[in-house]
Amino acid sequence: MTEIRSDRILPTSHSDIQQQYFEKRQLKQGAVGWLLLVGLGVAYVISGDFAGWNFGLAQGGWGGMFIATVFAAIMYLCMCLSMSEMSTMLPTAGGGYSFARTAFGPLGGYLTGTAILIEYAIAPAAIACFIGAYCESLFGIGGWMIYLACYVVFMGIHLVGAGEALKIMFCITAIAAVALIVFIVSMIPHFNSANLFNISVTDKAGASSFLPMGYIGIWAAVPYAIWFFLAVEGVPLAAEEAKDPTKSLPRGLIGSMLILAAFAILILFLGAGAAGADSLKASGAPLVDALKAVYGENTWLASFVNFVGLAGLIASFFSIIYAYSRQIFALSRAGYLPTSLSLTNSNKAPYLAIIIPGIMGFLLSLTGEGDLLILMAVFGATISYVLMMLSHIKLRISRPELHRPYKTPGGIVTSSIALVLALIAVIAGFLVDPKVWFMAAGIYVAFIVYFLVYSRHKLVKGTPEEEFEAIRQAEQEL
């Protein structure tokens, strides 16, 4: 009889080994309700309201950034509606990887899952840079010590377990939302539309006070408009830990997206309209600098938003650790990545999937290049969006009989809109900085080579995605 390794599922006749394998790789079910999922979706993204979006002003001026933000909001809303359908159809911890695996097989699932992993592994490094900038402004201390403290403390909390971690995250997010509301209200009396257009006009095609960098500036601003919403699509990663996922996942995705869209538009209008777009285009802490420009250096408002604004950055940092760990957990459990990465501790937390990417993220944060790290994260995100929307279209056409507790309004028209906009976003990242775009593409290619050379021969039987595929094949035979 063939020798069987204890860390790998092989023939299905060895059901006891299979059971032992999955017993070591279980998440805590029923730990997350729909309200926590809304909070999770907002938490993934809320750091984008505090820092990062303003770099889009330098790329496209206020008008270019505004148009890019509208496009990004439409893309994400259509995508969330499409993902709501797929997440109720296949509620597993793999999220987008699971959808693509079902639609396009192992290679499609792997391509999607690793693109998402690039996004989630790099985004915390960018956020850590912004946390350092806010701490520098508030306490006079920034740099690597702050980055290290972020990773050590918040990875440690996640190791305690999902339910506890997400409840803490929800409280932090609520505090950050209060800071955004205070900022918005304080900017209203000082809004002046002329401040939106005070960036110098260039000689590029289509340049005007509304589009100072011309038409090309709209495309160049897209990656930073995406930063207003980046990672909200991670809500389905909590599917295996959610209560009643067929109802809670659509509520979490759509509810969080509507909240984020409102914040994005208000901040873009009022922040630049009160302080001036030119003064914010290169700021590491744009909300704080906007308040200082309006109310003066020594004001309690700036100090309050600076201090509480850290909560927003921390909420996103904290929650994306959750996201990357669940994506790695799903890929590892299925054998796409080393299976040791999906082992869970006594608290049902995938400890190696939390720790190892955290170490890599900390090393990336040492570059201090938050804007360039955003571009790398956006590369992975937009590639995954293309593949996920293709999955929705494919499953609608090829598997119309599948049970869909939630159906996307507009069907494949909705996902097709998101698909076209995602393709535009992929190209936009290249326009901003081809070198960074190719660096991210190089990482992606390395993942693909790993699959083609090694992991495609080591896939694990019995995962939720594999069971779903087995049912599909059985139905076809019948």
C-alpha positions as CSV (number, residue, x, y, z in Angstrom):
1,M,0.0,0.0,0.0
2,T,1.2,3.5,-0.8
3,E,2.8,5.3,2.1
4,I,0.7,8.3,3.2
5,R,2.2,11.5,4.7
6,S,0.3,12.7,7.7
7,D,0.2,16.3,6.5
8,R,-1.4,15.6,3.1
9,I,-4.7,14.2,2.0
10,L,-4.3,11.6,-0.6
11,P,-6.8,8.9,-1.6
12,T,-10.4,9.4,-0.3
13,S,-10.4,5.8,1.1
14,H,-8.2,7.0,3.9
15,S,-11.1,8.9,5.5
16,D,-9.5,8.9,9.0
17,I,-6.4,10.7,7.7
18,Q,-8.6,13.1,5.8
19,Q,-10.6,13.8,9.0
20,Q,-7.5,14.4,11.0
21,Y,-6.2,16.8,8.3
22,F,-9.3,19.0,8.5
23,E,-9.6,18.8,12.3
24,K,-6.3,20.7,12.4
25,R,-7.5,23.3,9.9
26,Q,-10.9,24.5,11.3
27,L,-12.0,28.0,11.9
28,K,-14.4,29.1,14.6
29,Q,-17.9,28.9,13.1
30,G,-20.7,31.3,14.0
31,A,-18.3,33.9,15.5
32,V,-19.4,36.8,13.2
33,G,-22.8,38.3,12.7
34,W,-23.9,40.6,9.8
35,L,-23.2,43.8,11.8
36,L,-19.6,42.7,12.5
37,L,-19.3,42.0,8.7
38,V,-20.4,45.5,7.9
39,G,-17.8,46.7,10.4
40,L,-15.2,44.4,8.9
41,G,-15.9,45.8,5.4
42,V,-15.5,49.3,6.6
43,A,-12.5,48.5,8.7
44,Y,-10.7,47.0,5.7
45,V,-10.9,50.3,3.9
46,I,-11.3,53.1,6.4
47,S,-7.6,53.9,6.4
48,G,-8.0,55.0,2.8
49,D,-10.0,57.9,4.1
50,F,-7.2,59.1,6.4
51,A,-4.2,58.8,4.0
52,G,-3.3,57.7,0.6
53,W,-6.2,59.0,-1.5
54,N,-4.7,62.4,-1.7
55,F,-1.8,61.2,-3.9
56,G,-4.4,61.0,-6.6
57,L,-4.6,64.8,-6.5
58,A,-1.0,65.0,-7.6
59,Q,-1.7,62.6,-10.5
60,G,-4.9,64.0,-11.9
61,G,-5.8,67.2,-10.0
62,W,-9.1,67.4,-8.1
63,G,-11.2,66.8,-11.3
64,G,-9.3,63.8,-12.3
65,M,-9.4,62.3,-8.8
66,F,-13.2,63.0,-8.6
67,I,-13.9,61.3,-11.9
68,A,-11.7,58.4,-11.0
69,T,-13.4,58.1,-7.6
70,V,-16.9,57.9,-9.3
71,F,-15.6,55.2,-11.6
72,A,-14.1,53.3,-8.7
73,A,-17.3,53.6,-6.6
74,I,-19.4,52.2,-9.5
75,M,-16.9,49.4,-10.0
76,Y,-16.9,48.4,-6.4
77,L,-20.7,48.6,-6.0
78,C,-21.2,46.4,-9.1
79,M,-18.5,44.0,-7.8
80,C,-20.0,43.8,-4.3
81,L,-23.4,43.0,-5.8
82,S,-21.9,40.3,-7.9
83,M,-19.8,38.9,-5.0
84,S,-22.9,38.8,-2.8
85,E,-24.4,36.2,-5.1
86,M,-21.3,34.1,-5.3
87,S,-20.6,34.2,-1.6
88,T,-24.0,32.9,-0.7
89,M,-23.7,30.2,-3.4
90,L,-20.3,29.1,-2.1
91,P,-19.7,30.4,1.5
92,T,-16.1,29.3,2.2
93,A,-13.1,31.1,3.6
94,G,-11.5,31.2,0.2
95,G,-13.6,34.1,-1.0
96,G,-12.7,35.1,-4.6
97,Y,-10.4,32.1,-4.9
98,S,-13.3,29.8,-4.2
99,F,-15.5,31.5,-6.8
100,A,-12.8,31.3,-9.5
101,R,-11.9,27.7,-8.6
102,T,-15.5,26.7,-9.1
103,A,-15.8,28.6,-12.4
104,F,-12.4,27.9,-14.0
105,G,-10.8,25.0,-12.1
106,P,-7.6,24.8,-10.1
107,L,-5.5,27.2,-12.2
108,G,-8.3,29.9,-12.2
109,G,-8.7,29.6,-8.5
110,Y,-4.9,29.8,-7.9
111,L,-4.5,32.9,-10.1
112,T,-7.3,34.7,-8.3
113,G,-6.2,33.6,-4.8
114,T,-2.6,34.7,-5.3
115,A,-3.6,38.1,-6.8
116,I,-5.8,38.7,-3.7
117,L,-2.9,37.6,-1.5
118,I,-0.5,40.1,-3.1
119,E,-3.1,42.8,-2.4
120,Y,-3.7,41.8,1.3
121,A,0.0,41.1,2.1
122,I,1.2,44.4,0.8
123,A,-1.6,46.8,1.8
124,P,-0.8,46.5,5.6
125,A,2.8,47.6,4.8
126,A,1.5,50.7,3.1
127,I,-0.9,51.4,6.0
128,A,2.0,50.9,8.5
129,C,3.8,53.7,6.7
130,F,0.8,56.0,7.2
131,I,0.5,55.0,10.8
132,G,4.1,56.0,11.2
133,A,3.4,59.4,9.6
134,Y,0.5,60.1,11.9
135,C,2.5,59.0,15.0
136,E,5.3,61.3,13.8
137,S,2.9,64.2,13.6
138,L,1.3,63.4,17.0
139,F,4.1,62.0,19.2
140,G,7.3,62.9,17.2
141,I,8.1,59.1,16.9
142,G,7.7,57.2,13.6
143,G,9.7,54.9,11.4
144,W,10.5,51.2,11.9
145,M,9.7,51.1,15.7
146,I,6.1,52.0,15.0
147,Y,5.9,49.6,12.0
148,L,7.2,46.8,14.2
149,A,4.9,47.6,17.1
150,C,1.9,47.5,14.8
151,Y,2.7,44.1,13.4
152,V,3.7,42.5,16.8
153,V,0.7,43.8,18.7
154,F,-2.0,43.2,16.2
155,M,-0.8,39.8,15.0
156,G,-0.8,38.8,18.6
157,I,-4.5,39.8,19.0
158,H,-5.4,37.8,16.0
159,L,-3.8,34.8,17.4
160,V,-6.3,34.9,20.2
161,G,-9.2,34.2,17.8
162,A,-11.5,35.6,15.2
163,G,-14.5,36.5,17.3
164,E,-12.5,38.4,19.8
165,A,-10.3,40.1,17.2
166,L,-13.3,41.3,15.1
167,K,-15.1,42.7,18.1
168,I,-12.1,44.8,19.0
169,M,-11.8,45.8,15.3
170,F,-15.5,46.9,15.3
171,C,-14.9,49.2,18.3
172,I,-11.8,50.7,16.7
173,T,-13.7,51.3,13.4
174,A,-16.5,53.0,15.2
175,I,-14.1,55.4,16.9
176,A,-12.4,56.1,13.5
177,A,-15.8,56.8,11.9
178,V,-16.5,59.4,14.6
179,A,-13.2,61.1,13.7
180,L,-14.3,61.2,10.0
181,I,-17.7,62.7,10.9
182,V,-16.0,65.4,13.1
183,F,-13.6,66.2,10.2
184,I,-16.5,66.4,7.7
185,V,-18.6,68.7,9.9
186,S,-15.6,71.0,10.7
187,M,-14.8,71.4,7.0
188,I,-18.3,72.4,5.9
189,P,-18.1,76.1,7.0
190,H,-14.8,76.6,5.2
191,F,-15.7,75.0,1.9
192,N,-14.8,77.1,-1.1
193,S,-15.1,75.5,-4.6
194,A,-12.2,77.6,-5.9
195,N,-9.9,75.6,-3.6
196,L,-10.6,72.4,-5.5
197,F,-8.9,73.8,-8.6
198,N,-5.8,75.5,-7.3
199,I,-3.3,73.0,-8.7
200,S,-1.2,74.4,-11.6
201,V,-2.4,73.6,-15.1
202,T,0.0,71.7,-17.3
203,D,0.3,71.6,-21.1
204,K,-1.0,68.0,-21.4
205,A,-3.9,67.2,-23.7
206,G,-7.2,68.3,-22.3
207,A,-5.6,70.2,-19.4
208,S,-7.8,72.8,-17.6
209,S,-8.3,74.0,-14.1
210,F,-10.7,71.0,-13.6
211,L,-8.2,68.5,-15.1
212,P,-4.8,70.2,-14.6
213,M,-2.9,67.0,-15.8
214,G,-5.2,66.6,-18.7
215,Y,-7.3,63.5,-19.6
216,I,-4.4,61.1,-18.8
217,G,-4.6,62.4,-15.2
218,I,-7.9,60.6,-14.8
219,W,-6.4,57.2,-15.4
220,A,-3.3,58.0,-13.3
221,A,-5.6,58.9,-10.4
222,V,-7.5,55.6,-10.6
223,P,-5.2,53.6,-8.3
224,Y,-5.5,56.2,-5.5
225,A,-9.3,56.4,-6.0
226,I,-9.3,52.6,-5.5
227,W,-7.6,53.2,-2.2
228,F,-10.9,54.7,-1.0
229,F,-12.4,51.2,-1.4
230,L,-9.6,48.7,-1.6
231,A,-10.2,45.4,0.3
232,V,-14.0,45.8,0.9
233,E,-14.3,42.7,-1.3
234,G,-12.6,40.8,1.6
235,V,-15.9,40.4,3.5
236,P,-16.6,36.9,2.0
237,L,-13.3,35.7,3.6
238,A,-15.3,35.5,6.8
239,A,-17.9,33.1,5.3
240,E,-16.9,30.1,7.4
241,E,-17.0,32.1,10.6
242,A,-20.2,34.0,9.8
243,K,-23.7,33.4,11.3
244,D,-26.2,32.6,8.6
245,P,-23.9,33.5,5.7
246,T,-26.6,33.5,3.1
247,K,-28.1,36.6,4.7
248,S,-25.2,38.2,6.5
249,L,-22.6,38.2,3.6
250,P,-24.7,40.3,1.2
251,R,-25.6,42.7,4.1
252,G,-22.0,43.0,5.0
253,L,-20.7,43.7,1.5
254,I,-23.4,46.1,0.3
255,G,-23.8,47.9,3.7
256,S,-20.1,48.6,4.1
257,M,-19.8,49.7,0.4
258,L,-22.5,52.3,0.8
259,I,-20.9,53.7,4.0
260,L,-17.5,53.9,2.3
261,A,-18.8,55.6,-0.8
262,A,-20.5,58.3,1.3
263,F,-17.3,58.9,3.2
264,A,-15.1,59.0,0.1
265,I,-17.2,61.7,-1.7
266,L,-17.6,63.9,1.3
267,I,-13.9,63.8,2.2
268,L,-12.8,64.4,-1.4
269,F,-15.1,67.4,-1.7
270,L,-14.7,69.0,1.8
271,G,-11.1,68.2,2.5
272,A,-9.8,69.7,-0.7
273,G,-12.5,72.3,-0.9
274,A,-11.6,73.8,2.5
275,A,-7.8,73.4,2.7
276,G,-7.0,73.4,-1.1
277,A,-6.1,70.5,-3.3
278,D,-2.6,71.7,-3.8
279,S,-1.8,71.7,-0.1
280,L,-2.9,68.1,0.3
281,K,-1.5,66.4,-2.8
282,A,1.7,65.1,-1.1
283,S,0.6,65.0,2.6
284,G,1.2,61.9,4.7
285,A,-1.6,62.9,7.0
286,P,-4.0,64.9,4.8
287,L,-6.9,65.2,7.2
288,V,-4.7,66.6,9.9
289,D,-3.0,69.0,7.5
290,A,-6.3,70.1,6.2
291,L,-7.5,71.0,9.7
292,K,-4.3,72.8,10.4
293,A,-4.6,74.8,7.2
294,V,-8.1,75.9,8.1
295,Y,-7.9,76.2,11.9
296,G,-4.2,76.8,12.6
297,E,-1.4,74.7,13.9
298,N,-2.4,74.5,17.6
299,T,-6.0,73.4,17.5
300,W,-7.8,70.7,19.4
301,L,-9.6,69.6,16.2
302,A,-6.4,68.7,14.4
303,S,-5.1,66.9,17.5
304,F,-8.3,65.0,17.9
305,V,-8.5,63.9,14.3
306,N,-4.8,63.0,14.4
307,F,-5.1,61.0,17.5
308,V,-8.4,59.3,16.7
309,G,-7.4,59.0,13.0
310,L,-4.8,56.5,14.2
311,A,-7.8,54.3,15.0
312,G,-8.8,54.4,11.3
313,L,-5.4,53.3,10.1
314,I,-5.2,50.7,12.8
315,A,-8.6,49.3,12.0
316,S,-7.6,48.7,8.4
317,F,-4.2,47.3,9.3
318,F,-5.8,45.1,11.9
319,S,-8.6,43.8,9.7
320,I,-6.4,43.2,6.6
321,I,-4.2,40.9,8.8
322,Y,-7.5,38.9,9.2
323,A,-8.0,39.0,5.4
324,Y,-4.6,37.8,4.4
325,S,-4.5,35.0,7.0
326,R,-7.9,33.6,5.7
327,Q,-6.8,33.8,2.1
328,I,-3.6,31.9,2.9
329,F,-5.5,29.5,5.1
330,A,-7.8,28.6,2.2
331,L,-5.0,28.3,-0.4
332,S,-2.9,26.2,2.0
333,R,-5.7,24.0,3.1
334,A,-6.3,23.2,-0.6
335,G,-2.6,22.5,-1.2
336,Y,-1.9,25.5,-3.4
337,L,0.5,26.7,-0.8
338,P,2.5,24.6,1.8
339,T,-0.2,22.9,3.9
340,S,1.5,23.8,7.2
341,L,0.3,27.4,6.7
342,S,-3.3,26.3,7.3
343,L,-2.7,24.8,10.7
344,T,-4.8,26.4,13.4
345,N,-4.0,26.8,17.1
346,S,-6.3,26.0,20.1
347,N,-8.2,29.3,19.4
348,K,-8.9,28.1,15.8
349,A,-6.7,30.9,14.4
350,P,-4.3,30.0,11.5
351,Y,-1.2,31.1,13.3
352,L,1.5,30.6,10.6
353,A,-0.8,32.3,8.1
354,I,-0.9,35.3,10.4
355,I,2.8,35.4,11.4
356,I,4.8,34.7,8.2
357,P,3.1,37.3,5.9
358,G,3.4,39.7,8.8
359,I,7.2,39.4,8.8
360,M,7.3,40.0,5.1
361,G,5.0,43.0,5.4
362,F,7.1,44.5,8.1
363,L,10.2,44.2,5.8
364,L,8.3,45.9,3.0
365,S,7.2,48.7,5.3
366,L,10.8,49.6,6.0
367,T,10.9,51.2,2.5
368,G,8.7,53.9,3.9
369,E,7.2,54.3,0.3
370,G,3.5,54.2,1.1
371,D,2.4,55.5,-2.2
372,L,4.4,52.9,-4.2
373,L,3.2,50.1,-1.9
374,I,-0.4,51.2,-2.7
375,L,0.3,50.7,-6.4
376,M,1.6,47.2,-5.8
377,A,-1.4,46.3,-3.7
378,V,-3.8,47.8,-6.3
379,F,-2.1,45.6,-9.0
380,G,-3.0,42.5,-7.1
381,A,-6.5,43.8,-6.4
382,T,-7.4,44.7,-9.9
383,I,-6.2,41.4,-11.4
384,S,-8.4,39.6,-8.9
385,Y,-11.3,41.8,-9.7
386,V,-11.1,40.9,-13.4
387,L,-10.9,37.2,-12.6
388,M,-13.8,37.3,-10.0
389,M,-16.1,39.2,-12.4
390,L,-15.3,36.7,-15.2
391,S,-16.2,34.0,-12.6
392,H,-19.6,35.5,-12.0
393,I,-20.3,35.7,-15.7
394,K,-19.1,32.2,-16.3
395,L,-21.2,30.7,-13.5
396,R,-24.3,32.6,-14.6
397,I,-24.0,31.2,-18.1
398,S,-22.7,27.7,-17.4
399,R,-24.3,26.9,-14.1
400,P,-27.7,28.6,-14.1
401,E,-29.3,25.8,-12.0
402,L,-27.1,26.5,-9.0
403,H,-28.9,27.5,-5.8
404,R,-28.4,31.3,-5.4
405,P,-29.9,32.6,-2.1
406,Y,-29.1,36.1,-3.3
407,K,-29.1,37.1,-7.0
408,T,-27.2,40.1,-8.4
409,P,-29.5,42.8,-9.6
410,G,-28.9,43.2,-13.3
411,G,-27.1,39.8,-13.5
412,I,-24.1,39.6,-15.8
413,V,-24.7,43.2,-17.0
414,T,-23.7,44.3,-13.5
415,S,-20.6,42.1,-13.3
416,S,-19.7,43.1,-16.9
417,I,-19.6,46.8,-15.9
418,A,-17.3,45.9,-13.0
419,L,-15.1,43.8,-15.3
420,V,-14.6,46.7,-17.9
421,L,-13.7,49.1,-15.1
422,A,-11.3,46.6,-13.5
423,L,-9.5,46.2,-16.8
424,I,-9.1,50.0,-17.0
425,A,-7.8,50.0,-13.5
426,V,-5.1,47.4,-14.3
427,I,-3.8,49.6,-17.1
428,A,-4.0,52.7,-14.9
429,G,-1.5,51.3,-12.4
430,F,1.0,50.8,-15.3
431,L,0.5,54.5,-16.3
432,V,1.4,55.8,-12.8
433,D,4.7,53.9,-12.4
434,P,5.6,51.1,-14.8
435,K,8.6,50.0,-12.7
436,V,6.4,49.3,-9.6
437,W,3.8,47.7,-11.8
438,F,6.4,45.3,-13.2
439,M,7.7,44.6,-9.7
440,A,4.3,43.5,-8.6
441,A,3.8,41.5,-11.9
442,G,7.1,39.8,-11.1
443,I,5.8,38.6,-7.7
444,Y,2.7,37.3,-9.4
445,V,4.7,35.4,-12.1
446,A,6.8,33.8,-9.3
447,F,3.6,32.5,-7.7
448,I,2.4,31.2,-11.1
449,V,5.7,29.3,-11.7
450,Y,5.4,27.8,-8.2
451,F,2.0,26.4,-9.1
452,L,3.0,25.1,-12.5
453,V,6.2,23.4,-11.3
454,Y,5.1,22.1,-7.9
455,S,1.8,22.8,-6.2
456,R,-0.6,21.7,-8.9
457,H,0.7,18.2,-8.3
458,K,0.0,18.5,-4.5
459,L,-3.6,19.6,-4.4
460,V,-5.7,18.3,-1.5
461,K,-9.0,16.4,-1.8
462,G,-12.0,17.1,0.4
463,T,-11.8,21.0,0.6
464,P,-15.1,22.8,0.2
465,E,-14.2,23.8,-3.3
466,E,-13.2,20.3,-4.3
467,E,-16.5,18.9,-2.8
468,F,-18.5,21.5,-4.8
469,E,-16.7,20.3,-7.9
470,A,-17.3,16.7,-7.1
471,I,-21.0,17.4,-6.8
472,R,-21.0,19.2,-10.1
473,Q,-19.3,16.3,-11.9
474,A,-21.8,13.8,-10.3
475,E,-24.7,15.9,-11.5
476,Q,-23.3,16.0,-15.0
477,E,-22.9,12.2,-15.0
478,L,-26.5,11.8,-13.9
